[in-house]
Structure formats: C-alpha cells, structure tokens
Amino acid sequence: MKKQLYSLALMAAMGTMSASAFEFGNYSEGYSTADYREALNMGLKFFGGQRCGDTHNWMLMGNREVTKKYCHTKDGQGSVNGGGNGNYDLTGGWHDCGDHIKVGTTMGYAAVSLLVAYDLWPEAFQDNYDDSYGSPNGIRDVLDEVKVATDYFMKCFLDNGAFVYYVGFEGDHNVWVTSSKQSTLKVENGGDPRPVWTATDKGGPQAANYASALALMSMKYPDANYRQRCKEYALKAYEFAKKNKSQHASIPMFYSNPNQEWTDELALAAIMMYNMTGEEQYKSEAISFLSGKWESNSPLAWDTMTDFAYYYIAKADPSANNGQGGTFASFLEKNVFGLHLSNAKRDSNGFPYYTNNWGTNKLACGGAVAAALWVKLVEDGDITTSQNVNEAKNFNARVVDYVLGKNEFNHTFLHGFKGDMHFRIHHRNAMGRNDNPPTNTKNTCDYMFASGGLIGGPSSTGVFANVIEGGASYTETEGGCDYNAPFVAAIARLVAEKDPVDNTGVAESRAMTERSFSVYPTRFDDYVVIDMIERAYDKEAVAELVTLDGRVVRRMDISGQISSVVETSGLTSGLYFLRIVSEGTTLTYKLIKE
C-alpha cells in the first residue's frame, strides 16, 4: 500500500485537444445551496472521525460496539526509532487514512488546506458545535477540527531538538478493527504503545507544513493565548525546516519523496512567516526558495504545495517574479489553464485525470482548489488577466459536482451524502466493526456511519471497482485526511458565495429542514442511525420509529446529539416511518426492516 509521489507531465505533452472537449464556459452548477452546505459540513465533520487519542472522535463516541471511546493514549511511550522507549506525550492528532497511523506528511498538508480555505473564504464556515460536538462555542467548526492537529504539531518538537514525523508502522494494517479496539492489541498489530519516529537532521518539508499551519492558527484562532503559542511554535518549526530543508523524512513502507523536492513547502512556510510577523526577510526567503524555476506541474497534494505558495506570494506582491519565466501569479494561472482545465476538457465528464490514479478525486479537488485560488486573486483585484474567469470558476464547481454525484455512475463519492452509501470507503472506524472481518464481509458490509469521507475515485472514465479489498481497492476506495482537505477547500468558495455566514462566526438559529438530519440505512436490520448534519439551532428533538398502522415502537430523545443509534433488533420485517419532531415541525423518513 505504498503511496508514491505524483509525478505528472504537463498536459501539453499529451496531444492536441479533441473536438468533443468538455465545455466549461456555460456550465451550470448541479446542486442547490442547501446541498453544498450539507456537503461542506459533512466533509469537515469527517475530520472528527479521524481524531486520535481522547479527543471526542464521533465515530467512536457513537459506536455501540465500542466501550472505550478513545484510542492510542500511550503514543510517545513506545520505542523511538527502533530503540528504547520514549517518555513523551504524543497523543492526539489525526489518523492518516482509514488506518490509524499518524503521518506528518499528510496531516500537515490537510491542516494547511483547511486553514487556507478558512483564510480565503471564512464566510463558508459555520459554528454548529464545540470541540466535543456539544453546543456552538463561538468558534467556527473548522478551527475546532484543525486545533486537534495543531495541538499535536506543537508536541512534535521535542525538548532535545528532535522532530516527530511519524507514529506507528506497517503493522497497523494487519487487522480491521476500530482504532479503540486496535489500541488494546499487541504492538505489532498497532496496539499501545506504538513506535515513534523522530529526526534531528531531516524532515524539513514536513516541519515546514507544520509551520504554515501553526502560523495560520496564530492569525485566525480567537483565543489570544493559543495564538501566541502557535506563533512561537510556528517560528520554531520554520527554523527546523530551514536547517533541514532538503531532507524529507521518509515514512517506512508508505510515504516517500525520492526526488527530495522541498522548495514549495519552504516557500509557503516562509511567506506565512511574513504574513504572521510582517518581517520582510521572510518574504525574500519565500521568493528565493522558488527562484529560477517553475515547480508545479501537479495538482495540490501531500507532496505538492506550490499553488498555495504562488497564491500567497502573489497576494503579498503581485509583481513578484521568480527571475525566470514570469511572475508567481502567472505560474498559478499557467497551472490552472495549462494543466487542470486542459486536462479536464479532454474527459467527457469534465473530470481531470492525472497520470497517477491513486485517489483521482483528491487530485481533482487539488486542481479545483488551484482554480479557486487564482479566481480569488482576480476577484480581489490583485491581478488582471485575459483568461476566461468563468471557466476557472466552473471548473471548480464541476469537480465538486462530480464528487457529489453528477458523474457517470450517478452515485456520490462523498460517503453518505444525501443518504447514499452505495460507494464504499476503505475506512475502519467508518465501518465500525471490531471482529477483523474477512475480505468478502468487508466488501458486502453495510456501513454504520455516513462518514462524509471523500472516496478515492475511479481509475479511469467509467471504471470503479467499489470494493474494500481486491482489485484496485486502495487506489479507488481509500479515504483520509489528505482526501477531505482539498474537497473542503474546493467547495468552500461555492458555499461562501451561496450561503455566507455572518461576521460574528456564529450561525443564526434555523428551522429544522430535511437537510438537518441524515437517517440510514434505509433498509435496516438491527439499528438505524440518525446523524445531525447541520446544528445551526439548539432545540429539543425527539425521534420516533412508527409502524405502518401508527404504533410507536421506538422513541429516543436526540436533542443536541450529533449521532444517535436506534436499536431495532426484535422488530418484525416490514415498512416503518422514522419521525423527527422538533418545535412543532416533523420530518418523516420511510424505512424498511429486512
């Protein structure tokens, strides 16, 4: 399951445009404002299901099979670099994918992506809950979610000068159980205390991403004391990154960067230091790191941060030139039109396939984010252009629509969106089982949670295996923090435009609508799950399961609950109605007991 670098060729080398090119100029968005809002909230909430440690992971909290609602609380006490045990607190952070390792490479990219989205389109993000999924707390949910990562980032810079870039090892993948259950297993199967990997002479690019995320939190988080801590650690992380800038810390068996590229991560971190401190030296360093080269011929991803760097350098100085080939703003424009749009036009669905097929949806979302960044520069008046801005905006929307279900399969790749879980996601906590099921069971099991995870995507037009194990399983059904982050960033531009949140950061109270809840599975056996998708109100709510002749056979108070499980074992087969009642409003869902 090694996750290789995306080494992509410019689309110009792929031949001329076909006569049946997808037309972006007049593309019409495929979903309602309420749908885009629901999708953003689900995609963001997914990060709560990635939480490690005792951090209120909602997939553990709501799982009836889990007794201990936490996992891996001894991270930092296991072996260090294959030697003796450490005495560190390295709990928290996000799991990498559907497994439970913690990888600095993907976690840093994901945190930066979410915070860039909030920096550019804050109006897209609501305050529906606090850090433990209780009542709104005056802090937008995106910051509650990212704080889990930045809390962990600060722990990763040890007093001895070492940087923690990885927790766990390949044994994590030996079993299929929840993260809570895995914590109780032997170390070789991912149990506590897990091994830790540190370095004093490598890991600069990973540390640079931590620096960028911490700098953004130092400018965006509402608490002054936390902002100050983030600033201190951002500077510390940046200095470590500069010292070890050309040395990636390779992750055993999983992530590696054989080309040792580093200039994009360091340039982004440097311009973030400039934005945080106002000190000109950092802007000069950012420009110098990218001097004399056009680096990006890839979509934004865990190994390619260049478009973020181009955007922020151009924002600070639209005329900034790399000394060879043009301004950084022009390079971003070249990526958008020469790579992403050109690529997408070649596909009959307007979907940009790149030369690496591992996670085509996340790569497409990375391209869509680049388009949104460029549109932002144009709309803010930072740059002028002769290019078609509508094409870039519509490309951004088309990728989002494709992911949500306007595709050749007529199913969503956002797991559980509008109740659709037809496409499977390779994710242990989402499946919620602790019995290490065999391959066939994984490939046929109903999911307990509508996870909101972005599913990897098709390997080519019309080709998607939709299995957890076997075939192209990992490349097509994997999901993780570095998948959802570019999706959230890509959809944020649309939601900010269509459903902006007021400047207080607290969403106004809203009436309950059919978009407020997700009820599943529609054909049930032993349980029915009720997920609250939009908590922009704080009112009492009751769920009732009713027979065809009107008898109430199950009743549950779901007030303030992000996820509720209605036990249905023992009920006879047939048609039922699930009613949710709140302040005189009733929602009704038709369900079938098998």
Disulfide bonds with the S-S distance in Angstrom:
none
